[in-house]
């Protein structure tokens, strides 16, 4: 077997001196005329120690192991396997690709066995503070997602036996700093629903109706076709990916679901179907079961980003509310839970794989808490008349107080009907 000649070389690859260089090329000329090289990241002193280890491996080929891949090499392999599996959505692959490119800005040339816990901590901090594709400071939520991707890649390397353990799993992920989602209160919802009912029907307002009255994600709203719309319910079977614009399966298998239609949205869909058919006919387009419900002004399927942008620009001016389009889905699910829906019904109608998602989507409602507490008292046969007027009992977490889903009375003293068909709460 060829043996190394001489003492070997340590070649600086960055910086202007040995003191500020952290990337080196280790090189040995072999007695058969070939050359062996290896990259190393660290101080010059550490590079000299690595050079000696490199010499030992070359002199004892029976102990020589396959070269450890760099992070850039292994992460590309990891991403390619995910793509070839056909089990990962194109949108997720795009996000993972961006995260890997950012991680490679710092870790790309490092061998996997060189990445220690300390290097993970300093590297994550460096990427967040500007050593990334944009050159800007990144948000905590972005770094949290990047940490998760990093952890998956290194865990797979550990499973493959390339490294003994995953150093990323022992590093606490950066905190998410995305503002916490909120839901409209019942009063805000009723006021918004009345204003929405007065808006002209078009692709944008129809998409908004589907988000707030059916709890659809915006990708599901623009992915809905007329073939999935029935007189009393809709079937959610597909969605439009925001990053790619592709119509694909729902986010998860549990996302395939039937959602009952309340009268206001059922009537709006029936009217819009006729209006859209007339408008499309004028463009020379025939409305079919495959025609999107939410269409653009030229009759094509509306882009999810278009719907998002329209809502962001017009919500405060037209409806007097400051919330995101996705928070309309939060509102629907919160009203559903606080109106007596069972945990299984909420899980099914929301399209979740687990009811644990309720911790994110179901928001506190003091009024619903009080009514739930009073319902429990009545069930226990307690005398509630002793409680003074105006007293409230709160502290319970959104316990259902009725078996009827989203039961909004339309002919009661508390909620007399309005001209728009939505109840108006009396103010004492």
N, C-alpha and C positions, 0 to 999 in steps of 0.2 A: 504494500500500500504506500502511496506517496506520503512523504513526511515534510513538515514545514522547514524552511531554511531561514536562518537569521533570527532576529529578535521580533520581527513583525513591525507593522506600522500603525500609527494612530493618526488619522487624517481629519482635520477640522472641517466641518461642513457648514458652519454658521458662525456669526460673530466676527470680531476683529482680533481676538486673542484667545488663548487657552482659558483665561479666567471667565470670559463671558460666553464661551461656547458650551452648548449642551447637546449637540448632535455630532456624532463621530462616525467615521468609517474605520473598521478594524480590518487589517489586511495582512495576509501571509502569502509569500511566494513558495510554491511547492517544488520539490526536487524533480518533479516530472515536467516542469515548465508551466504548470497551471497556476492559477491564483484563486485563493479563497478569501471571501470578504463577508463582513457582517456589519450591520448598522447598530449603533448603541446610543441611547439617550441618557445623559447624566453628566457628572463632573469629569474632569480630566483624570483625577485620581481613580474614580470608579471605572473609567474606560480602561485604565492600565490593568486593573484587577480582572475586568472582563476579557482583556486580551490574553491574559494568562490562562483563564478558563477555556478560551477559544483554542489556544495552543494544545492544552491537555486533550481536548476532544479530537483534534486533528491527529495527535500522536497516538491516541488509543481509539481507533475506528470501531472496535467492538463495542465501545460504550457510546458511540456517536448516535444521537437521536435525530429524527427528521427535524429540519429547521422549524422553529416556532414561527407561525405566521404573524405578520403585523396586524394591528387592529384594522387598518384599511382593507387588507386582504381578506381577513376572516369575516368582517362585517359585510363585504360585498358578496361573499359566499353565502352567508346567512340570509341576506335579502333575496338572493337568487333562488334559494331553496323555498323561501316563502312564496315567491312568485310562481315557481313551478308547481307548488302544491295545489294551486287553484282554490284554496280555502280562504284566502285573504282578499278582501275587497281592494280594488285598484286605488281607491281613495286612501286607504290605510297604507298601502305600499308607497304611495307618493309622500305621505307624511313621514313614514319611517326613513325613506331615502333622504329627505331634508334633514332629519335629526342626525342620521349617520354622517352626512357631509359636514354638519356643524361639529360633531364629535371628532371627526378626522382633522379638523383644524388644529387640534391639540394632540390627540392620541394616535393619529393616523400612522405615523412612522414608528410607533412603539411596538415592540413584540408583545404579545399577550402576556407572556410570563414576566415582563418588566412592569406591568401595570399593578401597582400595589395600592393598598387602601389610602396611603398618604398622597400618592400621585392622583388617585381618583378625586380626592377632596380638593387638591390645588388645581387640578385640571378643570373640574366643574366650575370652580370660582373664576378661573381665567376665561373660560368660554362665556360665562354669564356677563363678565365685565368687558367684553369686546373682542375676544379671540374667537370670532365666529364669522360666518359668511357675510353678515351685514356690517360688522365692525361696530355695532351699537350694543348698549347694555340690553340684555334680554329680560323678559318678565319671568317672575317666579313660576307661573303656570307653564310657560314654555320649557323652562329648565326641568320642571317636575316630569313632564312628558318625555324629555330627552333622557333624564335619569332612568325612567322606566325602560326605554328602548335599550340603553346601555346595559342595564341589569340583565335583560333578556339575552342579549348577545353574549355577554360574559358567562352567563349561566349555561348556555349551550356549549361554550368552549370547555367549561368544567365537565359537562356531561360527556364531551368527546375525549376527555382525558388530556387535553392540551395544557390545562392549568389545574393545579390541585384543588383550588377553591375559587369562588366568585368574590373578588374584592369589592365589587360595587354593592353587593347585598348588605354589607356592613356599614355603608355610608348613608346617612339619613338624607332622603330626597329633599330638594328645596321646597319651601312652602308655596302652595298655589296662592296667587294674589288676585285672581279673577273675582270681581265683585259677586257676592252671593246672590243667587237668583231669588226673585220675590214673586208673589202672586197678587193679583188685584183682590181687594176686599169685595164682599158681596155687593155693597153699595156702589163701588167703583165699576164692578162688572155690569150691574144693571144699567148704570148711566152710559157706559161704553156700548152695551148691546143696543140700547135705544138709538144712540147716535149712528151706530153701524147700520141699523135697520133703515135709516133715512138716506144712507149713501147710495149712489147709483150702482147697479150691478155691473161689474167688469172683472177681469182676471185678478186684479189686485185685491179688491174687496172680497171676492169669492175665496181667494187663498187665505185671507185673514179670518174669514168666517170658519173655514175648516180647521184652522189652528185653535181658535177659542171655543167653538161649539162642539168640536169632535176630538180635540186634544191631539191633533196630528202634528208631527214635526214638519218643518217647512219643506223638506225634501219629499215627505210623504204627500203633502198637499199638492205640490206641483207634479207629483208622479201619479196622481189619481186619474184614471180614465173613466169615461161614461159607462163602460161595460161593468164597472165595479160599483155603480150607483144604483140603488134600489129604492122603492118608495119609502121604506121605513129604516133603512140602514145602508152603510157603505162597507165594502170589503177592502181593507188595506193589504195589498200584496206586493207593492213595489215602491221605490223611492228614487229620487234623482240625487246623485252624488254631487255635493257642492263643488268639489275640487275638479272633477272630470266632466261633469254635466251628463254622465251616462245614466240611463235608466237601468236600475239593478234591483236585486231582491232587497227586501227590507233589511234594516240594520242587523237584526237577529231573527231566528226562526220564530221567536215569540212575537215579533213585530207583525206577523200575518194574523189579522184579526178582523172581526166584524164589529162595527161601532154603530149603535142605534142612533137614529136622527131625531132630535127634538123638533117640534113643529116649525119654529122660525127658520132653521137651516134646511129642513125638508122643502118648505115653500120657496125659499130662496134658490135652491138647486133646481127646482122645477121651472121657475121663471127664467133663470139663467140659461137653462138648457135650450129653451125656445129662442131666447135672444141671441145666444151664441150661434145656433144653427142658422138664423137669418143673416147674421153678420158674416159667417163663413161662406154662405151661399153667394153673397155679393163678391167674395174673393175667388169664387170658383172652387171652393173646397167643400166637400161633402162631410157632414158630421156622422161619424160611425162610432161603434162601441170602443174603438181604439183611440178616439179623439180625446185629448187631454181636457179635463174640466177647467183647469187654470191655464188660459192661453194668453199669448201676447197680443199686441195690436195688429200683428200680421198673421195671426191664426196659428202660430207654432206653439209648442210647449214652452211655458214661461220658465226662464232660468231661476233657480232657487235664490241666487244672489240678487236678481232683479226684484223679487218679492221682498227680500230682506231690506234692500236699499230703499224701496218705496215706503215700507213701513217706518224705517228709521227717519226718513225725511218728513213724513206726513203725520205720524202718530201724535206728536204734541199739538200740532196746529189743528188737525181735524177732530181729534178725540180728547184733547186735554189731558193725556196720560203720558207718563215717562216710563216705558217698560220695553223690553226687547220682544221680538216676535216669539222667541222660545218661551218667554215668561207667560204668554197667553196659554201655552200648553200647561205650564205650572198652574195657572189659574183654573183651567178645566179640571185637572186632576185633584186640586185642593177642594174645589166645590163638590166634586164627586165623592171624595172621602168624607167630607163634612156633612154630606146629605144622607149618610147612612149606608153607603156602598160597603159590601164586605171586602175584606182584604183580597180575596181571590178575584172579585169583580174589578177592583181597582187595578190589580196586576194585569188582568186580561185586557181591559179596555185601554190601558196605557201602553200595552205591547212590551212589557218587561219580562225578563227571564226570572227575576226574583223580586219579592215584595220589599226586600231591603232597600230598593230604590226609593221607597216612600220617604225615607229619611231626607232625601234630597228634594223631592218634588212636592210633598204635602207640607204646607206651611201652617204655622200656628194661627188659630182663629179664636179669639177670646169668646166671641159670641157662641160659636159652636161648642167650645169647652163648657160654657155655662149651661147650655141646653142639654148637653150630654150628662152633666152632673145632675141636673134636675130629673132627667129621664131615669137615672140610676136610683134616685131617691123615691120616685114613684113606683119603680119596680120593687123596691124594698118595703113599700107600704108606709113610708115615713110621712109625717105631717109637715108639709112645707109652708103652711099658712103662717107659721110663727116667724118666718124670715121677713124682715122689713122690706118695704118697697124700695127698689133700687139696689138692694144687696145683690152681689154676684158671687158665684162659686166658681173659681177658676183654679187652674193648676193641673187639670187632666189634659192629656195629649190627644185632641181630635178624636174622641170616642164617638162612633156613629150614633145618632139619635133617631134615625128613621130608616125604614127599610126601602123607602122609595128613592130612586136615583135622581139627583138634581131636581127634587120636587119644589118648584117655585109656584106657590098658589096664585091663581089669576082672578079669583072672585072672592077674596076674603076682605075683611075690614082692614087688616094690616097692609095688604098689598092690593089695592084696587087696580083694575086694568087701565093701562094707558092707551093712547091712540096707536102707538107702535106695537102693541101686543105684549109689552114687557111690563112687569109690575113696578109700581112706584112706592117706595117706602114712605109712610107718613111720618112727619117730624112733629113730635108733641110740642 
